[in-house]
Amino acid sequence: MNPPPAPFSALGLHIRMLARQILQKRPQAPVIGIHTTGTWAEAERESLDGWAFRFVQCDSVLHIRETLVSHREPETTLVILTKLDESDLGLDVLAHLTRQRLFRIKPWSMVETLFGAHRSAPVLVKMPWMAEFLLHNKPPEGYHPEPNGVLTEETVWTHFLTRLGFSNAQPDLRDTLEWTLTESNLTAYLELPSEQQGAVRAWISRLADTDVEWVFRCIEAGFGADAVALGLVFQTLLQAGAKVACQDALIRLERFVGNLTLPKQAGTAWGKAAGEVVEKLYRKEQRKRLTLVLNRFDEILKEVQAEAAAPYSRYSLLGFERLFEHIGSELANVVQKAAGASLTVAKQLLEQVQAHRESHLATERIERVRMALRLCQWLAQVPRRTFSQLDAAAETYVQESGWVDWARTKLAQGDTASAGLNQVYGVILEQVSQFREDENQQFGTHLRDWLNAGCPEQNILPIENVIAELVIPLAKTNPVLLIVLDGMSLAVWLELLEDVKRHGWTEVGAEAGLKPTLAALPTVTESSRVSLLCGKLNQGLKHERKGFQEHPGLLALTGQTNGPTLFLKGDLTDPISGGLKSVVSDTIRNDKKRVVGMVINAIDDHLSGGSQLIAPWNLHHIPVLEKVLGLAAETGRLVIITSDHGHVLERNSTLHKFEPYQRARIDNEAPLPGELRLAGPRVRGMAGNRMIAPWTESIRYVSKQYGYHGGITPQECLVPLAVLVPKSAKAPKGWKGQTTVAPGWWEVKADVPPVKSEKPASNSSPNERPLFRLLEARVD
């Protein structure tokens, strides 16, 4: 911004300009007389625009006569400056002066010349200070000529307001509030003489409306830097009305506007304009300035003892936190089964949180609230269930309990910003875990019995049959990419699937649906992944590549020349560039390669760490998967995604030192509480095909880490299995729709009956919604 206008004496500037104007009309004028009220104290001789001038201050008739007699420079125009009037000079002196008179300085006349105008708007004569400003601040390139020859108010105010820092030559209330955000603008205004301040107020009020007058009262009271924040306060208090003692707060705000009572209409207009300014700050991502405004907004609410109104604003940072606290209170009532408690208010509060302007910075917190609501709905809708056999327990886990485990994982992160909310999350998790542990025990018991019975046919797909029953049939009509995400549980897949769909993939299902897929035992890579890739029960990593690439069914389909190819962890990416190795890219692009398989270890690698950080499972966090899917989409290749086993997360587990696996051990002594003995051909790599493993999440056999596998919970035993088609490609014949459908309790939506009310005014805020009727009793 240019430096603000300051008081100045324009005598020298005016005299020079007037002298030039006279010579422009009378180039041969030898002597010019100019009446002044000041005293010339600058150089006596100057050259201006090719003319030579001699300036002499003469305040007596005798001095004037002496100067006229002594001047002997025909090429130099003599300019006599005097405080005398023409009547004091005498005819003999006047006879030597151009036009036999004393010229008088007329600032607006000189300004008109600068603008190429022949006259000015009459009202401008009342503002001589404006003329001095325009003369003193003439731009180097000069002023643009007035097209109709008349110098208007709009033109001169444009120049003056620009120097004050206004970006808009005709500012309205919103522009004025935005202008107050820059400290130097306020300083420039406050340094103006009171006459000029009044003229600025009057001009902007005339352009906008009289409400802008209150903003200038605020500035002159010394609170200009708070103007936008104050607007948000007015907006909030006027919305809240008498519900939270706002009238007293409005009285306390009078000191910000010169101890005057702000009319409701002016407060409403001020609040609306402040909201528009803040919205612009959000759009422009001016976070530093925005934070200053929002923090000051909350400070003022506290100063006027109106913190209880904060939740009524979609901008208040304090209100944003209060909303989370209110949600915690409502959830606590629900989980404690308080009289009349329901999830309705909590859902509506969540909608208000989502409507808050800071919600984009709290997506994970909001997601955890949503997960808490989902788990509460599950607890309320799903009673304790008894399963008749293994496939019923497996189907329930795939259709419902896997979603529960996804929500549990998110909720376990807690909420450090709200102690109340964090506490209620713990209660919800405890209640959910009791139900889930019961289901885990039933699953483990049915798995043991199923193994003891020789694995009779049920609605279950053993992992070693995935190639025969899914990969080969699909590869007959479409090139297939089989991706094995080592260690991926169903809960992780449900989260990852959302992002995969956002990247242009469609999940399809067979008309008969996909059966729950059961891992080999123990649920470790050496047994289950090897069995998956070999297409038969097997054990030992040395067998998996050969087993896959020499699979009889796959070779029968592809032939030896273009037989199936398997890429393991070290085969996929270039260690320097991080991109896919060319052999991987070339193989996926080769349509003759009907079946390509690959193993991605990102999830299993994460489990082995000691960090308790719960990563959001999306393609950004598994970059190799993102690259591979992008390449598959480009080539139209069908993708089958699965895992070799799932996992359980560390949840305050107890260590029992056994070998050889994280959650599976040799059967050499009696099972402990929470463990079961299992036996049969599906138990691989253990003496006598026998093992002991926990059905509960609370036991581990190794040092504490992020997650574990090897046990017999459904989280570890049931692996996700999905068929994905690029949106640009058609689904295989007989495949349509999707198989992964959220259970009914997963949807979180506030059911608010319509409220009869008058049509809202045009300046109504997004905050004015039925929620506040329900919030009234809770904002104190």
Disulfide bonds with the S-S distance in Angstrom:
none
